[in-house]
Amino acid sequence: MDFNLTREQELVRKMMRSFTENEVEPIAAETDRTSEYPAETIDKLFRYGVMGMVVPKEYGGAGADDVCGAIAIEEISKACASTGDIVATHNGLCCGPIMKHGTPEQKAKYLPMLTSGHVGAFALTEPNAGSDASKGTTTAVLDGDHYVLNGSKIFITNGYVADIFVVFAMTDPSKGTKGISAFIVEKDFPGFSVGKHEEKMGLHGSPTAEIVFTDCIVPKENLLGVAGKGFSIAMQTLDGGRIGIAAQALGIAEGAMAKAMEFTKSRVQFGKPISKFQNTQFKFADMQVAITAGQYLTYAAAAKKGEGKRFTLDAAMAKLFTSENAMKITTECLQMFGGYGYTKDYPIERMMRDAKITEIYEGTSEVQRIVISGNIL
């Protein structure tokens, strides 16, 4: 078993670390303060091949492996979890299902768009269908050469900036989860509209919105996969998406620890830097163990995905472990800053706010425990 990164993976880390230091970190605080979508940064990420990193080169992607994709999100999220979230959603939740389940025609049309400037999104959650996706009420009725969609989706990442959506709707409500189908929907389709823009605790630069379908016309050829297999597509997609969130949580924790180490080395109390106190040192030791373990879990899940192996359990474990540790580590790091940590003069309070959502979206920690226990019992 080889635990070493390949040369390509190391180069991706080096590239993304440099990009983050020069392009992402300088505007991270302002992005959070203004809740402004970092459009220029995302445009650059498109040009550098990060938006569509694992998409095959024949469709305009970088053709990198899934570990590279996780590393890119991890490095970006060290400085700005909002930007990491935008990338993770685009790559894992929109490009991912189209690559896996799309027809040759769908891939040829949409993947080049998604690698050349068109932002992607994933629309599953509804007001009464969160963890229990089977309770969705958005419908899709076949009418000649098109489907008519009616209903709404909430908490959609990239919602008000995305051009292309993977949407799930009931084509046969009488069949429960077996009546759900998936569709590729463009924002310009008649009957598509953006509703409420969410104001969130964290991830202020990641655009979250309600999506509304009012007699929305979707061409029949935009059915993704087989009718009635949408629930399976959604669950498979979320498996992959959880690797992205694990990488995001991992990056948040690493970024927080780095900032705390820098602060404690310069903050003098009782005659010496607080990094010299054993209590502080032991906390950093525990953080490093958790971060390193999280990397192994995340990269292993990504490697299995890339090899075409079943990775549901691995992704759930990685997401659960890294997200809960991101919350613990950012909280511990903020404590080290004392009163300064509670102000916006330092990034640690933003990192703690951003960390919380990683325990919730792409399946809450409770859902991850259901997935894990169901796979091992």
Secondary structure, 3 states (H helix, E strand, C coil): CCCCCCHHHHHHHHHHHHHHHHHHHHHHHHHHHHCCCCHHHHHHHHHCCCCCCCCCHHHCCCCCCHHHHHHHHHHHHCCCHHHHHHHHHHHHHHHHHHHHHCCHHHHHHHHHHHCCCCCEEEECCECCECCCHHHCCCEEEEECCEEEEEEEEEEEECCCCCCEEEEEEECCHHHHHHHEEEEEEECCCCCEEEEEECCCCCCCCCCEEEEEEEEEEEEHHHEECCCCCHHHHHHHHHHHHHHHHHHHHHHHHHHHHHHHHHHHHHCEECCEEHHHCHHHHHHHHHHHHHHHHHHHHHHHHHHHHHCCCCCHHHHHHHHHHHHHHHHHHHHHHHHHHHHHHHCCCCCHHHHHHHHHHCCCCCCCHHHHHHHHHHHHC
